[in-house]
């Protein structure tokens, strides 16, 4: 199902999720230090991964 050359793009989702979990945990431990809005955090973490996923899906559709 996945090509070996495009496999590196699918690693963006787990890295994004782990980064979001790390920031949420760090913000829970030190709420006065981390002044990032939750919506901004999710936009910054999941936004690039969503764009890459959409590009990969469109490339797959256009090639077939």
N, CA, C and O atoms as a GROMACS GRO file, in nm:
protein
  256
    1UNK      N    1   0.081  -0.119   0.000
    1UNK     CA    2   0.000   0.000   0.000
    1UNK      C    3   0.087   0.126   0.000
    1UNK      O    4   0.055   0.223  -0.069
    2UNK      N    5   0.196   0.127   0.076
    2UNK     CA    6   0.281   0.244   0.084
    2UNK      C    7   0.411   0.220   0.007
    2UNK      O    8   0.469   0.112   0.013
    3UNK      N    9   0.455   0.323  -0.065
    3UNK     CA   10   0.585   0.317  -0.131
    3UNK      C   11   0.694   0.339  -0.027
    3UNK      O   12   0.672   0.405   0.074
    4UNK      N   13   0.811   0.284  -0.054
    4UNK     CA   14   0.922   0.303   0.040
    4UNK      C   15   0.970   0.447   0.039
    4UNK      O   16   1.017   0.498   0.141
    5UNK      N   17   0.961   0.514  -0.075
    5UNK     CA   18   1.010   0.652  -0.081
    5UNK      C   19   0.917   0.749  -0.010
    5UNK      O   20   0.962   0.853   0.038
    6UNK      N   21   0.788   0.720  -0.002
    6UNK     CA   22   0.694   0.808   0.066
    6UNK      C   23   0.670   0.768   0.210
    6UNK      O   24   0.591   0.832   0.279
    7UNK      N   25   0.736   0.666   0.257
    7UNK     CA   26   0.715   0.619   0.394
    7UNK      C   27   0.759   0.722   0.498
    7UNK      O   28   0.704   0.726   0.608
    8UNK      N   29   0.858   0.804   0.463
    8UNK     CA   30   0.906   0.904   0.559
    8UNK      C   31   0.800   1.010   0.587
    8UNK      O   32   0.801   1.069   0.695
    9UNK      N   33   0.710   1.035   0.493
    9UNK     CA   34   0.606   1.134   0.516
    9UNK      C   35   0.502   1.085   0.617
    9UNK      O   36   0.439   1.166   0.684
   10UNK      N   37   0.484   0.955   0.628
   10UNK     CA   38   0.386   0.901   0.721
   10UNK      C   39   0.439   0.900   0.864
   10UNK      O   40   0.364   0.868   0.956
   11UNK      N   41   0.566   0.933   0.884
   11UNK     CA   42   0.620   0.946   1.020
   11UNK      C   43   0.585   1.081   1.081
   11UNK      O   44   0.609   1.102   1.200
   12UNK      N   45   0.530   1.172   1.003
   12UNK     CA   46   0.495   1.304   1.054
   12UNK      C   47   0.382   1.295   1.156
   12UNK      O   48   0.385   1.366   1.256
   13UNK      N   49   0.283   1.208   1.132
   13UNK     CA   50   0.170   1.197   1.224
   13UNK      C   51   0.212   1.152   1.364
   13UNK      O   52   0.174   1.218   1.461
   14UNK      N   53   0.291   1.043   1.378
   14UNK     CA   54   0.330   1.005   1.516
   14UNK      C   55   0.417   1.109   1.584
   14UNK      O   56   0.406   1.131   1.704
   15UNK      N   57   0.504   1.174   1.508
   15UNK     CA   58   0.589   1.277   1.566
   15UNK      C   59   0.505   1.395   1.611
   15UNK      O   60   0.531   1.454   1.716
   16UNK      N   61   0.404   1.432   1.532
   16UNK     CA   62   0.315   1.541   1.570
   16UNK      C   63   0.237   1.509   1.696
   16UNK      O   64   0.223   1.594   1.784
   17UNK      N   65   0.187   1.388   1.706
   17UNK     CA   66   0.110   1.349   1.824
   17UNK      C   67   0.199   1.348   1.947
   17UNK      O   68   0.159   1.397   2.053
   18UNK      N   69   0.319   1.294   1.936
   18UNK     CA   70   0.411   1.293   2.050
   18UNK      C   71   0.451   1.434   2.092
   18UNK      O   72   0.464   1.461   2.212
   19UNK      N   73   0.470   1.523   1.996
   19UNK     CA   74   0.503   1.662   2.030
   19UNK      C   75   0.388   1.729   2.102
   19UNK      O   76   0.409   1.801   2.199
   20UNK      N   77   0.265   1.706   2.055
   20UNK     CA   78   0.149   1.765   2.120
   20UNK      C   79   0.134   1.712   2.262
   20UNK      O   80   0.105   1.789   2.355
   21UNK      N   81   0.153   1.582   2.280
   21UNK     CA   82   0.143   1.524   2.415
   21UNK      C   83   0.251   1.580   2.507
   21UNK      O   84   0.225   1.608   2.624
   22UNK      N   85   0.372   1.597   2.454
   22UNK     CA   86   0.480   1.654   2.534
   22UNK      C   87   0.447   1.796   2.578
   22UNK      O   88   0.464   1.829   2.696
   23UNK      N   89   0.398   1.880   2.486
   23UNK     CA   90   0.366   2.017   2.523
   23UNK      C   91   0.249   2.024   2.622
   23UNK      O   92   0.249   2.108   2.712
   24UNK      N   93   0.151   1.935   2.605
   24UNK     CA   94   0.039   1.935   2.700
   24UNK      C   95   0.087   1.893   2.840
   24UNK      O   96   0.045   1.952   2.939
   25UNK      N   97   0.174   1.793   2.847
   25UNK     CA   98   0.225   1.747   2.976
   25UNK      C   99   0.314   1.854   3.039
   25UNK      O  100   0.306   1.879   3.160
   26UNK      N  101   0.400   1.916   2.959
   26UNK     CA  102   0.487   2.022   3.010
   26UNK      C  103   0.405   2.141   3.058
   26UNK      O  104   0.436   2.201   3.161
   27UNK      N  105   0.300   2.175   2.983
   27UNK     CA  106   0.212   2.284   3.024
   27UNK      C  107   0.135   2.250   3.150
   27UNK      O  108   0.103   2.339   3.229
   28UNK      N  109   0.104   2.121   3.170
   28UNK     CA  110   0.035   2.080   3.292
   28UNK      C  111   0.127   2.093   3.413
   28UNK      O  112   0.083   2.134   3.521
   29UNK      N  113   0.256   2.059   3.396
   29UNK     CA  114   0.350   2.068   3.507
   29UNK      C  115   0.386   2.212   3.541
   29UNK      O  116   0.399   2.246   3.659
   30UNK      N  117   0.403   2.296   3.441
   30UNK     CA  118   0.442   2.436   3.462
   30UNK      C  119   0.347   2.527   3.386
   30UNK      O  120   0.381   2.574   3.278
   31UNK      N  121   0.229   2.553   3.440
   31UNK     CA  122   0.130   2.632   3.365
   31UNK      C  123   0.168   2.779   3.350
   31UNK      O  124   0.122   2.843   3.255
   32UNK      N  125   0.249   2.834   3.438
   32UNK     CA  126   0.284   2.975   3.427
   32UNK      C  127   0.395   3.000   3.324
   32UNK      O  128   0.411   3.112   3.277
   33UNK      N  129   0.472   2.898   3.290
   33UNK     CA  130   0.583   2.916   3.197
   33UNK      C  131   0.536   2.907   3.052
   33UNK      O  132   0.578   2.987   2.968
   34UNK      N  133   0.450   2.811   3.022
   34UNK     CA  134   0.407   2.786   2.885
   34UNK      C  135   0.284   2.871   2.855
   34UNK      O  136   0.176   2.844   2.908
   35UNK      N  137   0.298   2.971   2.771
   35UNK     CA  138   0.189   3.063   2.740
   35UNK      C  139   0.141   3.042   2.596
   35UNK      O  140   0.125   3.139   2.522
   36UNK      N  141   0.118   2.917   2.558
   36UNK     CA  142   0.071   2.886   2.423
   36UNK      C  143  -0.075   2.846   2.432
   36UNK      O  144  -0.112   2.762   2.514
   37UNK      N  145  -0.156   2.904   2.347
   37UNK     CA  146  -0.297   2.868   2.341
   37UNK      C  147  -0.310   2.726   2.287
   37UNK      O  148  -0.234   2.686   2.199
   38UNK      N  149  -0.406   2.650   2.339
   38UNK     CA  150  -0.423   2.511   2.296
   38UNK      C  151  -0.456   2.501   2.148
   38UNK      O  152  -0.407   2.412   2.079
   39UNK      N  153  -0.541   2.592   2.098
   39UNK     CA  154  -0.578   2.587   1.956
   39UNK      C  155  -0.458   2.618   1.868
   39UNK      O  156  -0.442   2.558   1.761
   40UNK      N  157  -0.375   2.712   1.911
   40UNK     CA  158  -0.254   2.743   1.835
   40UNK      C  159  -0.158   2.625   1.834
   40UNK      O  160  -0.094   2.597   1.733
   41UNK      N  161  -0.147   2.557   1.945
   41UNK     CA  162  -0.060   2.440   1.954
   41UNK      C  163  -0.106   2.330   1.858
   41UNK      O  164  -0.024   2.274   1.785
   42UNK      N  165  -0.235   2.299   1.858
   42UNK     CA  166  -0.284   2.196   1.767
   42UNK      C  167  -0.271   2.239   1.622
   42UNK      O  168  -0.245   2.155   1.535
   43UNK      N  169  -0.288   2.367   1.593
   43UNK     CA  170  -0.271   2.416   1.456
   43UNK      C  171  -0.126   2.402   1.412
   43UNK      O  172  -0.099   2.360   1.299
   44UNK      N  173  -0.032   2.436   1.498
   44UNK     CA  174   0.110   2.426   1.463
   44UNK      C  175   0.157   2.282   1.451
   44UNK      O  176   0.244   2.253   1.369
   45UNK      N  177   0.102   2.192   1.531
   45UNK     CA  178   0.147   2.054   1.530
   45UNK      C  179   0.080   1.975   1.418
   45UNK      O  180   0.147   1.906   1.341
   46UNK      N  181  -0.052   1.984   1.410
   46UNK     CA  182  -0.124   1.900   1.314
   46UNK      C  183  -0.141   1.965   1.177
   46UNK      O  184  -0.173   1.896   1.080
   47UNK      N  185  -0.121   2.095   1.166
   47UNK     CA  186  -0.136   2.164   1.038
   47UNK      C  187  -0.042   2.113   0.930
   47UNK      O  188  -0.089   2.075   0.822
   48UNK      N  189   0.090   2.111   0.953
   48UNK     CA  190   0.181   2.062   0.849
   48UNK      C  191   0.158   1.915   0.814
   48UNK      O  192   0.171   1.876   0.697
   49UNK      N  193   0.125   1.834   0.913
   49UNK     CA  194   0.100   1.693   0.884
   49UNK      C  195  -0.026   1.677   0.799
   49UNK      O  196  -0.030   1.591   0.711
   50UNK      N  197  -0.126   1.757   0.823
   50UNK     CA  198  -0.249   1.751   0.744
   50UNK      C  199  -0.223   1.797   0.600
   50UNK      O  200  -0.275   1.737   0.506
   51UNK      N  201  -0.143   1.900   0.583
   51UNK     CA  202  -0.110   1.948   0.448
   51UNK      C  203  -0.033   1.842   0.371
   51UNK      O  204  -0.063   1.818   0.254
   52UNK      N  205   0.064   1.779   0.434
   52UNK     CA  206   0.142   1.674   0.366
   52UNK      C  207   0.053   1.556   0.330
   52UNK      O  208   0.067   1.498   0.223
   53UNK      N  209  -0.039   1.520   0.419
   53UNK     CA  210  -0.130   1.409   0.390
   53UNK      C  211  -0.221   1.442   0.273
   53UNK      O  212  -0.245   1.357   0.188
   54UNK      N  213  -0.272   1.564   0.267
   54UNK     CA  214  -0.358   1.604   0.156
   54UNK      C  215  -0.279   1.602   0.025
   54UNK      O  216  -0.332   1.558  -0.077
   55UNK      N  217  -0.156   1.649   0.027
   55UNK     CA  218  -0.073   1.647  -0.094
   55UNK      C  219  -0.047   1.504  -0.140
   55UNK      O  220  -0.054   1.476  -0.260
   56UNK      N  221  -0.017   1.414  -0.048
   56UNK     CA  222   0.006   1.274  -0.085
   56UNK      C  223  -0.118   1.209  -0.143
   56UNK      O  224  -0.109   1.131  -0.238
   57UNK      N  225  -0.233   1.240  -0.086
   57UNK     CA  226  -0.358   1.182  -0.137
   57UNK      C  227  -0.387   1.235  -0.278
   57UNK      O  228  -0.426   1.158  -0.366
   58UNK      N  229  -0.370   1.365  -0.298
   58UNK     CA  230  -0.393   1.420  -0.432
   58UNK      C  231  -0.296   1.364  -0.535
   58UNK      O  232  -0.334   1.338  -0.649
   59UNK      N  233  -0.170   1.346  -0.496
   59UNK     CA  234  -0.073   1.286  -0.588
   59UNK      C  235  -0.113   1.144  -0.624
   59UNK      O  236  -0.100   1.102  -0.739
   60UNK      N  237  -0.162   1.068  -0.527
   60UNK     CA  238  -0.204   0.930  -0.550
   60UNK      C  239  -0.326   0.926  -0.643
   60UNK      O  240  -0.334   0.842  -0.732
   61UNK      N  241  -0.420   1.018  -0.622
   61UNK     CA  242  -0.540   1.022  -0.706
   61UNK      C  243  -0.506   1.062  -0.848
   61UNK      O  244  -0.559   1.005  -0.944
   62UNK      N  245  -0.417   1.160  -0.863
   62UNK     CA  246  -0.383   1.209  -0.997
   62UNK      C  247  -0.301   1.109  -1.076
   62UNK      O  248  -0.308   1.108  -1.199
   63UNK      N  249  -0.223   1.025  -1.009
   63UNK     CA  250  -0.140   0.926  -1.079
   63UNK      C  251  -0.223   0.808  -1.129
   63UNK      O  252  -0.186   0.744  -1.227
   64UNK      N  253  -0.334   0.779  -1.064
   64UNK     CA  254  -0.414   0.661  -1.105
   64UNK      C  255  -0.526   0.700  -1.199
   64UNK      O  256  -0.602   0.613  -1.242
   0.00000   0.00000   0.00000
